Amino acid sequence: GQEGVTRWETSMSIIQLLCAGVQDYEFFLCPGGGCDTAHARNLMLHECITRTDCGIVLFIDSDEKFTPAHVLRLLSWFRYPDIRMIAGLYPLKGTALRWSYGLWHKPSTIHPDLWEVGEVSTGFLAFQTSLAEEMIHKNPETEYEINEKKFRGETGYELFAMGPIPAREWIVDGVPRVFKRRMPEDFMFSLRAADMGITRYVDPKIQLGHI
């Protein structure tokens, strides 16, 4: 949330998760926020990598309405070694119903209960910490020096970034087309994963509220 402050709905969901008696996982809460969503995600990821031994990073946006069951179902997919990133779905803001993924989706032949998608939104996204570390190794140009007081002088990586990228072929509405595209921060992360050969999954049975 803004400056790391959560909505009351989010706080209640977190309290319910902590009271659920979950013994299979240990959770480390890493709040973040500010006007620059991409930078906030990069700083939260930096904290997870440098301050914890977490094996999985899970982003939950402050305007997503979730339950402990959603969290545990999403994390349960990591029992399959080939799943390295997976997201739940929530409706995007607007008058028409559009779900939180980009470009295309198709049923997975390996995991029939999942969809493979072109891009995942980050509002309820989980991925292996090792995936981020491999992404850093493959994208050294994303390195920068952090200026925020908490991590000042440390080396961060802008894996989540917004802006135009060189022209490439995109499949839009089933039609391939080459053009230069401006990327939002979540789809940029998906693009980096795709370039590494990582399948982007969503679980269509995880349908969250979007406040």
N, C-alpha and C positions, 0 to 999 in steps of 0.2 A: 504494500500500500504506500501512499504518499509518505515519504520520510520514515518508512518502516512501521507505520501505524495501520492496524487492520480494522476492517469493518467489524461490527459486533457479530454479524452472521459468521464471518471467518473465525473470529475468536471462539465462538460457541462450537464450531465444527472441530477446531483444534482441541478444545477441552474434551469433547466427546471422544476424539481419537485417543487422547491421553488416559481417559477413564475406561477405555474399552478392554483393558487388560491384555493388550497385544504383547506376546512374548517372542514372536518370530523376528521382530525388528527393533532396533534402537534408533530413535529419531533425534536429530540435531536441528533445532529451529534457527533459521538464518534470515531475519527480516531485512528488507531492503526497500528502497523506493526513491522518489525524486521525479523530476520532470522528464528525465531522459531514461526511458525504459531500457534501451539497449545497454547503457552504461550501468544501470542498476543490476541487470542480469549478469553482466561481466564481473561486477564486484561481488555479488553473491556467490557466483561460481568460484571466484578467486578464494573467497573465505572457505568454501567447502574443500577445495583442493589443498590449501595451505594450513588450515586450522583444524581439520577433522580427518578421520580415516573413513569417511562415508564411501560406500561402494556405489551408491545410487544417488543422483541428484533429482529432486522432484520440485518443479516450479508449480506453485498454485497462486494464480492472480487473486488479488483481494476482492475482485468482483465476481468470482466463481463460487457458486453455492454447491458444496460437496459434503459427503458423509464419510465416516471411517470406512464403510464398505467400498466406496469408490477408490480410496487410497489403497486399501489392501488388495482389491482386485487388480488394480494397475500394477502394483509391485509384484504380484504373484506371477506375472508373465515372464519375469526374469529367471524363472526356473528353466527356461529354454535358452541354451547358450547362444543361439543365433539371434535372439531378440536383444538389441542393444539400445533401442530407443522406442518409446511407445507413448501415445497420448490418449486422453479421453476426449469426448466431443462436447461442445457447448454451442448454442446458437449465437451467431455473430449479431451484432447490433444492427438494427434496420427493420424495415417493414416486412420484407420477404424472409422466409426461413432459409438460412444458409448455415451449414455446419462448419466447424473450425478446422478446415484443411484447405489446401490449395491445389490447383491444376487438375487433378484427377484422383479417382479411387477405384480399386478393384478388389474383389474377395481374394484373400491369400490362399494359395494352393497348399502351403505348408501348415498354416494355422487357420482352419476354416472359420473360426469365430472372429477373426480379425480382418481388417482391411489394410491393404498396402496403398499408400497415398503419395502424391507428388511432393507435398509439403505439409508439415504439421504446425499448428499454432502452439504457442508456448504456454498458454494459460493453465494447462493441466498436463504438463509434459514431464516424463521421467526418462532418464538416460544413465548409462553407466559412467561413472567418473572416469574410468579408463578410456572411454570414447573421447571425452573432452581432452584428455591428456594426449591422445594420439592425434587429435585434430590440431592441437597446439603445435605438435612436432611437424605436422604437414603444412602448417600455415604460419611460419615464423614471422612473416611480415605483419602479423596482427599484434606484435609485441609493443607495449608502451609503458611509460613510467607512471604509476598511480600517484595522483596529487591529493586525494582525499586523506584527511587526518588519520583515520584508522589504519590505513595501509601505506602512508606516504613514503615514497622512495622505493616501494616494492615493484616488481615487474608483473604487469597484468597482460591479458590477451583479449583482444576485441573479437571474440568468436561470434558474438551477437552484434551486428552492425547494420546500419541503414544507409542506403544510397544506391546509385546506379552501378551496374557491373557490365563488363564487355559483352557484346552481342553473342548470343548462342541460340541454339534451337530449343524452343519451348513447345509443348503440346497443349494447346488451348482448345477446349471443346472438341477434342479428338483430332484436331488439325495441327500438324507441325508447322511452326513458323519461326523464322530467325529475326530477333529484334533485341535491342538494348533495353533492359528492364531495370526499374528501380525496385530494390528489395526492402521489405520491412525486416526488422531484426530477427523475428522467429523464422521466417522463410530463408533468411541468409544462413542460419544455423543448419536448416534442413539441406540447403544447397551444398554446404561444406560436407555434410554427412553423405549426401548422394555421390559427391565426387570421390568419396572414400569407399563407395560400394556398399554403404549401409542402407538396409531397407527401413523405410519410415512406416511404422505401423500406427493404426488407431484401433481402439476397441469400441465398436459402435454400440455396445451394450452399456458403456459408461456415458450417460447423457446428463450433463450438469446443468444447473440453472445459471443464467448470466444476469447478474443484478444490474 
